[in-house]
Amino acid sequence: MGLDIAVEEILARVPARARTAYTNLITHKDTRYDANTGWSCAYVTQQDLADDMKVSLRTATRAVNDLRRIGVLRVHVWPGAVTETQVRVSDVPVASIFGPVRMAQRQMPHQQLVDWAIRLLMQQNCEFEDALPEGE
């Protein structure tokens, strides 16, 4: 049994608007996938996303917040720069390198592993944002 959680399993936890936003972000013409990180990057504003989704800006903003809440979307904003959007595409590995934890993971219900993957993504996103230079 592998301990990689597919992004689709994480997306099952959010409303349809968020899944639609995710699809629009990863299929956007400016999106580029980075196989080394497992993230796709694009410079897509929320207004552009709303236009692509054919919804209001408010709905697109809610969808973005839904995706950020489960860790599959990072939005980076710097003063004077275009907003960068990063979307998780590849599976999320949750297997611990510590043997006893890995053994416990193998006995966990699958939904608990999905929760683990979400927490892991959120932790990685916080660490990533903390490492970014402060805007002035």
Order of alpha helices (4+ residues) and beta strands (2+ residues): beta-alpha-alpha-beta-beta-alpha-alpha-beta-beta-beta-alpha-alpha
